[in-house]
Amino acid sequence: MTPDDGDSARLLDLLAGKWRVQAVSTAAALGIADRLGDGPRTPSELAAAIDADPDGLTRLLRVLVGLELLTEDERGRFALTTFGAQLKQDAMGPLATFVGAPEQWDPWPRLRDTLVEGGVAFERTHGAGLYEKMRSDADAARRYDEAVDAFTRHEAAALLDAFDFSTASRVVDVGGGRGTLLCELLTRHAELHGVLCDLPPVIERAREARPESFGDRLAFAAGDFHETIPAGGDVYILKHVLHNWDDERAAALLRRCAEAMTPTGRILVIEGILLPAPHTDTTRLLDLEMLVLTGGRERRKPEWRRLFSNAGLAFEDARRLTPSSWLLVGSTQPART
């Protein structure tokens, strides 16, 4: 094989990414992993269970075997691997479903238009911004909520290990969706009180999803966090919120949180950090995702420091939470030495 042949093969493999993504997303949307949770099944058995075409399903299952999500035995039965179990609905399945869903997938062919003509690809595709679309499309909103919840569970455990909440009394989760992260905190810390802050339709969905076991420890604040933030918290969390906005709006939101919190409070920002070349990680890809979906951006560490400073905050700490996210800590106090 000549060097050119090797490069061609590599490019073809990259271009095959669209097939892999849709195969994995479709498997998650059909609930294949959950159906195989009780043991191996033939394609016919599985097709009957999910009301699918047996021939087409068999072809999909073989692709999933090649991706090491399933195995196939000598009797033609397919079984779930440990890796494939991540596609279950109580794992990362909802995120996989969302990635291949029309509301998220369809804007990507308009990336080239965005680069040449400006604007936001999502708005070009759907005629509305991401959050306006979620308000008007119940199915899209459900997929979005479930995807966010799936990834949030992954990050919540890391956050609980990375930051000491034992001295906190009131946590405000700004843009916290259905409250998955906040409820994990309240479960771990029995004396903690929390306020979930998000848009009215999101809070309505959160009320429906949250158990009543937290009683008055969990409060809801419906509104636009660009206009008002619940006051009196000693910890404010912004998880994957600021990357939706340009620097001006992001700094304004940080400043509003700083003004609302107690004098000794802390602001916890969970985001990706763009690392210098030649580092390759998902944050670079997520940066394009934000360009396509919201017009937002991921940032380098110096940009985060500048953003905190512009909001009147001391940049106290930055530590990795997961392979794709970091915890950034800010306060109105001088940075600790």
Buried (B, 14 or more C-beta within 10 A) or exposed (E): EEEEEEEEEEEEEEEEEEEBBBBBBBBBBBBBBBBBEEEBBBBEEBBEBEEBEBEEBBEBBBBBBEBEBBBBEEEEBBBBBEEBBBBBBEBBBBBBBBBBBEBBBBBBEBEEBBEEEEEBBBBBBBEBBBBEBBBEBEEBBBBBBBBBBBBBBBBBEBBBEBBEBEEBBBBBBBBBBBBBBBBBBBEEBEEBBBBBBBBEBBBEBBBEBBEEEBEEBBBBBBBEBEEEBBEEBBBBBBBBBBBBBEBEEBBBBBBBBBEBBBEEBBBBBBBBBBEEEEEEEBBBEBBBBBBBBBBBBBBEBEBBBBBBEBBEBBBBBBEEBBEBBBBBBBBBEEEEE
